[in-house]
Amino acid sequence: MKKVLIIEDEKPLREVYSLILEKEGFEVNTAANGAIGIKKLHSFNPDLIVLDILMPVMDGITFLKSVDLKNNYPHIKTIVVSNLSDPLEDIDKYSVVHCFLKVDLSPVDLAIAAKKYT
């Protein structure tokens, strides 16, 4: 079973994303910010991370810089889900495979992307 870690500060979105992905057969774990996400990353070892950018405590960009997925966890891919139209300046530095605007993200789109990148 493929594993997805959802790092999102908005609880309703965490719950909806979890429901969608669990229904599609993924094992899901969640974190309310990047600091918690780092702890869960080490213990859960996901195949995919669904990551918000704007969060309290530790934002998504700080999370990406802190864990350096590309070098330390090359098997983990990241889907960014954000309210920012251009959330990452230098996307190639990170293991980000897709960026979604939250307002445009449908449950079907998230499920398709998760299957594609795991």
C-alpha positions in Angstrom: 0.0 0.0 0.0 1.4 3.4 -1.0 1.7 6.0 1.7 0.8 9.7 1.6 1.7 12.4 4.2 -0.6 15.4 4.1 0.9 18.6 5.6 -1.9 21.1 5.7 -2.9 23.6 8.5 -6.6 23.8 7.6 -8.2 20.8 9.4 -11.2 20.5 7.0 -8.9 20.3 4.0 -6.7 17.7 5.8 -9.7 15.6 6.5 -11.1 15.9 3.0 -7.8 15.1 1.4 -7.4 12.1 3.7 -10.8 10.8 2.9 -10.2 11.1 -0.8 -6.9 9.3 -0.7 -7.9 6.6 1.7 -10.9 5.8 -0.5 -8.4 5.4 -3.4 -6.4 2.8 -1.3 -3.6 5.0 0.1 -2.4 4.8 3.7 -2.6 8.4 4.9 -1.0 10.3 7.8 -1.4 14.0 8.4 0.4 17.0 10.0 -0.9 20.5 10.8 2.4 22.2 9.9 5.9 21.6 8.6 7.5 21.0 12.0 5.0 18.2 12.7 5.5 17.1 9.1 9.2 16.5 9.7 8.5 14.2 12.6 5.9 12.3 10.6 8.2 12.1 7.6 10.8 10.2 9.6 8.3 7.8 11.3 5.8 7.3 8.4 8.2 7.2 5.4 5.7 8.2 2.8 5.9 7.7 -1.0 4.2 11.1 -1.6 3.7 14.4 0.3 0.7 16.7 -0.2 2.1 20.0 1.0 0.5 23.4 1.7 2.9 26.4 1.5 1.3 29.0 3.8 1.1 27.5 7.3 1.9 28.7 10.9 4.9 27.4 12.9 6.7 26.1 9.8 5.6 26.8 6.3 5.9 24.5 3.3 9.0 26.2 1.8 10.9 26.0 5.1 9.8 22.3 5.3 11.2 21.6 1.9 14.5 23.4 2.6 14.8 21.6 6.0 14.3 18.1 4.8 16.0 18.3 1.4 13.9 15.6 -0.1 15.8 15.5 -3.4 19.0 14.4 -1.7 17.8 12.8 1.5 14.6 11.1 0.4 14.8 10.7 -3.4 12.0 8.3 -3.6 9.5 10.7 -2.1 7.6 13.0 -4.4 5.7 16.2 -3.4 2.5 17.7 -4.6 2.1 21.4 -3.6 -1.4 22.6 -2.8 -1.5 26.4 -2.2 -3.5 29.6 -2.5 -0.4 31.2 -4.1 -0.5 31.2 -7.9 3.3 30.7 -8.0 4.3 29.1 -4.7 7.9 28.1 -5.6 10.4 30.1 -7.4 13.0 27.4 -8.1 10.8 24.3 -8.2 13.6 22.1 -9.7 15.5 22.3 -6.4 12.8 20.3 -4.7 11.1 17.0 -5.3 7.9 18.8 -6.3 6.1 17.0 -9.2 3.0 19.1 -9.4 1.5 22.3 -8.0 -2.3 22.9 -7.6 -4.1 26.1 -6.7 -6.5 25.1 -3.8 -9.4 26.8 -5.5 -8.9 24.7 -8.6 -8.3 21.4 -6.9 -11.0 18.8 -7.2 -11.1 15.5 -5.3 -10.7 13.7 -8.7 -7.6 15.8 -9.6 -5.9 15.0 -6.3 -6.6 11.3 -6.6 -5.3 11.2 -10.2 -2.2 13.1 -9.3 -1.5 10.8 -6.3 -1.8 7.7 -8.4 0.3 9.2 -11.1 3.2 10.1 -8.8 3.3 7.1 -6.5 
